[in-house]
Amino acid sequence: MHLRRRAAAAPALALRLPRLDGSSWPDHRAVGRASFEVNTLYELGYREAFEPEAHAIAEAIVDEVLPSIAVDAPAADEPFLRRTFLVAAQVGAGIGIVEARTTGLGELETDRRIWGALWHALQDLPALAPPHRFIAAYLMQSGHYLARTGVAAIPLLLAGLDGEPPGSSA
């Protein structure tokens, strides 16, 4: 019986400042296919998302960053969108917290499997019109970013938003 050796771990990715146009998300193909590890990281991050630390990060994002983003929606849709955006930020933060605890990477590095988990989480969000999907992706990545760098990095998120419209990369 021959056992196959496990392939060497793929190199870490640089932790990038989130961009509303989605260009800071790595290509879905670059993070690899869904795997047991990716699904486990997603599940752990999802559970962590509803703990106080992730909730606090998401609240800070929704309170301090979301008002700087033009959300074009009918007033009747605003409560649903706000809740969806909050959950996106919470799940991103939860995945970031799990990454910080489990990977041993530096603060400015991120694991490809974590990006697989973030892509999985993005696909699990409710169906949204493209501009709102881009905002949700941005807020999810912002949650992940702040879980890794701390909420003191909110001014960097705000500076990065200066004049940036939602795009189509994520």
N, C-alpha and C positions, 0 to 999 in steps of 0.2 A: 504494500500500500504506500503510495507516494502522497505526501502532504505538500501542498503548495505553500510557498512562503508568502507572507503578506507583503504587499507592495510598500515601498517606503512612503512615509507620509508626505503629502504635497506641501510645498513651502507655504508659509503663512502669507497672507495678504496684508498690505498696509491698511490701517484703519483710516478711512477717508472721511473728511467732513461731509455730512449729508448735503445733497443738492436737490433742489425742488424739481429740476429737470430730469432727475433719475440717473444722471451720468455717473454718480458715485457708486451705484450698485454694480457689482461685477456681473459680467455676462453669465446667464443661467448655466450655460454649458461649461464655463470655467470652474464652477464650484463642484462639478461632478453630479452624478445621478443620485436619486434618492436611495438611501440605504438605511439599515437598521440604526446606525449611529446618528444619522441626520434626523430620523424620526424620533429617536430617543431624546436628542437635544431639543427638538421642537416641543415634545411633550413636557420635558423638564422646564423649559423656558415658559411654556404656557401656564404651568402650575405656579411658577415663580412670579408670573405677571400679576397675580392677585394678592401678593404679599405686600406689606406696607412700603418696602423700599421701592419696588417697581411702581406702585401706585403713586408715590410721592414724585417720582421722576416724571411720570405721565402727566400728573396734574400741573407740574411746573411747565411742561412743554405746552399743554393746552392753554394755560393761563398767560404765559409769557411769549410764546412763539406763534401760536395759531392766530392771534389777532393781527400779526404782521403779514398774513397770507390772505390774499383775496379769494374768498370762498363764494363763488357765484352760485347761489341756490335760493329757491323760494323759501320764504319764512317757515312754511309748514315742514320743510325738510331739515331745517337747522338742528332740531333736537336729535334726530337720527344721525345726522352727519357728525355732530359733536361727540355723541356716544361712540360712533364707529372710529372716529379719529382718536379718542381717548383710549379705546381698546387697542388700536394699532400701536400707539405709543407704549402702552403697558406691556404688550407682548414683546415688542422690540426691546424694552428695558429688561423684561424677564429673561430673554435669550442672552442679552448682554451680561446680566448678573451670573447666569449659568456659565457663560464663557469665562468670565473673570475667575470663577471658582474652580473650574475644571481643566483649563487648557495649559496654564502656566506660561502663557504668552505675555509679552510686554504690553504696556498700555496702548501702544500705537500699532499693534499687530492684531490681526484677526484670523481665525481659522476658517478654511474653506467650508468645512462641515457646518459651521455656524451660519455661513451665508446660505448654505442649503436649507437650514432650518428657517432662516428669514424668508427665503423664497417660498417655502412651504407655508409659512404663516401668512404671507401676502396672498397666496392663492386661496387661503381659507377665509379671507375677509368676505363680507357680503358683496354682491355685484354692485359696482359703482360706475358712474359715468367717468370717462377718461380724466377730466380735470380733478375729480374727487379721488380717483384711484391714485393719481400721482401725489396728491397731498397726503393720502393715507400711507403710501410707501415712504414718503419723506419723513412723516412723523414716526413711523415704525423704525426707520433707520436712525432717527434722532434719539429715540428711546434707547436703542442699542448703543449709540455713540455716547450718550450721557451716562449710561450704566458703566461704561468703560472709563470715561474721563472725569465724571463728576458734573453736577449741575452748575458748577462755576463756569462751565464751557458754554452756557446759554448765550452769552454775548457773541461768541464765534458763530453760532447758528444764526443769530439775528443779522450779523454782518454779512454772512453768506447769502442771505435772502435779498439783499439790496438789489431791487429791480429785476429779480429772477422770476419769470413766469413758470407755471407748471409745464413740464415737457412730456416727452414720450419714451424715455429710455427704460423706465421700470415697468 
